Amino acid sequence: MSVQCEVTAKQAAHAPMSVFERYLTVWVFLCIVAGIALGQMLPGPFQAIGGMEVAKVNLPVGLLIWVMIIPMLVKVDFGALHEVRQHMRGIGVTLFVNWLVKPFSMAFLGWLFIRHLFAPLLPPDQIDSYIAGLILLAAAPCTAMVFVWSRLTGGDPLFTLSQVALNDGIMIVAFAPLVAFLLGISAITVPWDTLLTSVVLYIVIPVILAQLWRKALLAKGQAAFDAAMEKVGPWSISALLATLVLLFAFQGEAILRQPLIIALLAVPILIQVFFNSALAYWLNRAVGEKHNIACPSALIGASNFFELAVAAAISLFGFNSGAALATVVGVLIEVPVMLLVVKIVNNSKDWYEQGLSAERTPS
């Protein structure tokens, strides 16, 4: 293991949950209230912001998304990729759940709940858009918060670091075709050029800029890197909250008209989180992985890169779209739901390890 990987892994093991992260649901709720109120009181300025577009890219939102995403990607150490061989079973399980189960299960849940079971309660012209938002939410694994979840479960920090680096590398090439395929089988048409533009703007360029910035900071020493990350952290969260205020300023009228929409959209998201985390946890036990690998694997398998999902939804479908609203529901429930998953895997450690012991005991 390289010295830098070891240092980064130790940092991941002690990644604190900031006040913003701990109470993210509260901040999102406040953004909903503020956005709806401001949108109703000041429709003119928000319409002007919505019109600031170049080649279908909203410039204020594009800037906010970069401020939101780049600091997170600076923390990703692609040098940890060579460490994936240390826990191939856990890595294999997580990749299987992240890229083959989660996106497809979400597409199915969207079809089942949004297109059929809940359809009479939803605006007909937004049903396709809601499903698209759910697919975008499930198509990219979480990058930042998983370090916190891993720490809370006593997870192996090097496994978490290498898994995040591998997922981000795959995301660069797999996100666009996966989203296009799932939208296609859901009978939702998205222009390829718009989708590829979103990938370049919100994945490729941020990854390149983040890694160049990471290299420059580390050249000044670990202390300089840590200080910079501490300073930019609040900017990242603030950009997310500002984006949500803008989004709800545009969505306010629809939400006031049908306030049940948020609860209905939360149902498939909740089901997929619990299903995928349970599946990853059980599969790790079945293949004989240690508990401190299974925990971060389950949490990575269940959580979403919601910042990217919000950005892609706004870029592809616009502020007023059901897709944008669906991705924000993912933000709203992320922290409390993942904390519940953390509690479940921690409380089931004895069950997990008894199963491992039984498998190792010769008959």
N, C-alpha and C positions, 0 to 999 in steps of 0.2 A: 504494500500500500504506500502511495506517495505521501510525503509530509503534508502537502496541501490537502489531500483527501482526508487524512487523519484529523487535521485541524477543523475542516469543514464538518466532518462527522461529529466531532465533539461539540461544535456549535449547535448542530441539529439536535443533539441529545439534550441540550440545555435551552432549546428555543422557548422563550417565554411567550405566554399569551398576553398580548397587550390589552389595555382597557377597551380599545376600539374593537379588537377581535372578540374579546369575551362577551361584549354586549352588542355584537353586530346586529342581532335581530332588533334590538331597541333602536339603534341608529337607522336601520332600514325603515322601521315603522315611522320614525320621525321624518325621514325623507319622503315617505308616502304622504304624510299629512302636509308637510311643507310644500311638496311639489304640487299636490292637488290644489291647495289654497292659493299658491302663487299663480298657477295656471289659470285659475278662475278670476283672480283679481287683475292680473297683468297679461292678458292673452297676446297683446301686440309684441312685446319684447321677445316672448318665447317663440312666436311665429317667425320673427326675424332671425332668431338663432337657428331655427329649423331650416331656414332657407339658405344658410351659409354653406353651400355645397359646391364641390368641384369634382367632376367625374363621379357623381353619386356618393361622394364621401363628405360627411358633415365635418367641417374643419374643427369647430370647438370640441365635438365629441372625439374626433381623431386624436386631438392633443390630450384630452383627458384620459383616453384609453392608454396612450403611451406612458403618461405619468403614472397610471395605475399598474401597468403590466411590467414595464422595464425593471423597476426595482426588485420585483419578485424574481425575474429571470436572471438578475445579477447573482443571486444566491445559488443558482444551479451550477454545479461543478461537473462539466462534461468529462473531466478527467477521471471521474468515478466510474465511468462506463466499463473499464477493464475489471472492476470489482464484481460485476454481475455473476461471474462464474462461481463466486464463493457460496451463493445460495440459489442455485439454478432451479430447484423445485419451487421455492417461494416466488422467484422471478417469473417462472413459467405460469404458475397459478394466477399471479396478478395480471400478466399480459393477457391471458385467456379471458379473464373477467373484464378487464378494461376495454379490450378491443374487439372481442367476439361476443360477449354476453351483454354487457351493459348497453351499448348503443342499440342493439337489436331488441333487447327486452324493453327498452324505453319506447322504441318505435311501435312495438306491439301494445304496450300499455296506453300509449297515446291513441292508437287505433281503437282499442277496446273502450276506454273511458271517454275520451274527447269526441271521437267520431260517432260513438254509439250510445253508451250508457248515459253520458251527461249532455249529449247533443241538444235535447229539448230545452236545456237550461242555459245554453250558450248562444251568442249571436252567430247565426249561420255563416255570415261572411268572414268570420275570424277563425273558424274551426281548423282549416288547413294551416293557418298561421300559428295557432297554439301548438299544434303537433310539431311544426317545424322548430319552434322554440324549444320544445322538450327534447327533440333530437339533437339540436345544437348543444344543449346543456349536457347531454350524456356522451357526446362524441369526443370530449377532451378531458383527460384525467387531471385532477387537482395538482397544482405545483407548489403553492406556498403553505397553506394551512396544514398539509399532511405532516410537516415537521413538528407542529404543535401536537397533533393527534398522536403521532408516534411517541413523543416524549411522555405524554399522559398515560400511555399504556406500557411504558418501559420497553419500547421497541428498539431493535438494533438500528442505531443511527446510520451505519454504513450501508445496510440494506436499503433503508429509506432513501438515502442520498443517491445510490446507484439506480434504484428503481425510478425515481423522479427524473434523473438524467436520461435514462433509457426511454421513458414515456415521452419526454419533451422532444427527443430526437425522432421518435416515430411520428409524433404529432405533426412535425414539419412536412412530412411527405404523405401521411395517411388521412389527415383531417379533411381536406377538400374532397378526395374521392369517396371517403366513407359517408360524409354528409350528403354528397350528391346522390350516392346510391340509395341511402335510406329515404331521402326526400323523394327520389324517383319511385321507389316501391310504395310510397305513401301517396303517390299521384300528386306530388307537389313539384312544380317546375321552378327552378332557380337558374338564371343565366350563369354559365360556367365562368364567363369573364368577371362577373361581379363576385362570385365565390372565390376565384383565384386572387382577385384584388384584395379581398378581405384577408386571405391567408398571408399574402405578401405583407400587407400593412400591419396586421395584428399578430403575426407569428414570426415570419422570416426576418423582417427588418428589426423588430424588437429583440429577437434572439441575438442577432449580429451585434447590434448596438450594446446590448447588455453584456455580452461576453467581451467586447472590446473595453468597455468600462470596467468590468471585473478585472481584466488583465492589467489595466492602467492603475487601478487602486491597489492591487496586490503587489505591484512593482514598488509601491511606496511602503509596503509592510502591512502585516495583519492588523495592526492597531488602526492604521488609516482606513483600511477596508471596513472594519467594525464600526468606526466612528461615522463613516459615510452612510452605512446601512441604517444606523440608528437615526440619522438626520432625515433620510429620504422615506423611512417607513410611514410616518404620518402623512406625507404628501401622497403616497399611494392610496391609503385609505380615504383621504379627503377627496381625491379624484374620483374614486368609486362612488362616494356619497353625492358628490356634485352631479355625476352622471345620472344617478337615480333620481335626484330632484328634477333634472331636466326631463327625464323619461316620464315621471309621474305628472309633471305639468302638462304633458301631451296626452297622457292616459286618463287624467282625472275625470273627464266627463263620462267616459265609458265605465269607469269603476263606480262612480256615483250612481250611474244608471243601473248597474248590475253588480253590487258589492260581493255577491256570492262567487264571482269568477275566481278570485284568488284562492278561496278554499277548495274549489273544484280542481284547479290546476295543481294544487299541492298534493292531491291524492296519488296520482301516478308517480310523482317525484318521491314521496315517502315510501311507497311500495318498492320502487327500484333501489332506493338506498338500503332498506332492510334486506331485501332479497339478495342483492349483490354482495353486501358485506357478509351475510350469513353463508353464502355460497363460497366465497373466498376463504373464509375462516374454516369451514368444514373441509374444503379441498386441501388446505394446508395440513390439517390434522390427518386426512386420509393418506397424504404422501409422506407423512412423518416429519414435517418441518417443526422447528421449535416454536414455542409460544411467542417469543419476542420477534419472530419473523411473521407469524400468522397475523398478529395484531396490526402492524402497519400495512400488511398486504390487504387485509380486510378493509381498512380505512381508505387506502389508496383506491381499492376496487370500487368503493361506494361513492367517494366524493367527486366533485366536478370542478373544472377550471371555469367557475362562473363568470369571472371577469372577461375571459375570451368569448364565452357564450353571449354575454350582453353586447359586447362590441360587434360580433358577427351578426347578431339578430338586428341591431340597429342599422348596420351597413347594408344587409340584404333586404330587410323588410321595412325599415323606417321606425321612427319614434312611436308612431301611432299604432303600430302593429301588435297583433296578439303574440307574435313570436318574442318581441322585446319584453312584453309583460310576463310571459311564461318563464323566461330566463331569470327575471327579477324575483319571481316566487322562489326559485332555487336559492337565490341569495338570502331571502327572508328566512328560510327554514334551515339553512346549512348548519349554523353553529349549534342550536339546541338539539337537532337530530344527530349530528356527529358526536356530540357529547354523550348522548344516550347510547350510541354504539360503543363509545369508549367504555362506558360503565358496564355494558353487557360483556364485552370481551375480558375486561378485568375481573368481573365477578365469576366468569366461567373458566378461569384458569385451571382450577382443580379438575373439572370435567375434561378439559382439553388434555391435560398432562396424564390423566388416568387412561385416556384412550391411547396415547402414545406408549405408555408403559405396557398396556395390554397387547399392543401390536408387537412389541419387542420381546415379550415373554414367549419362549418356545412352548408349543403344545405338547 
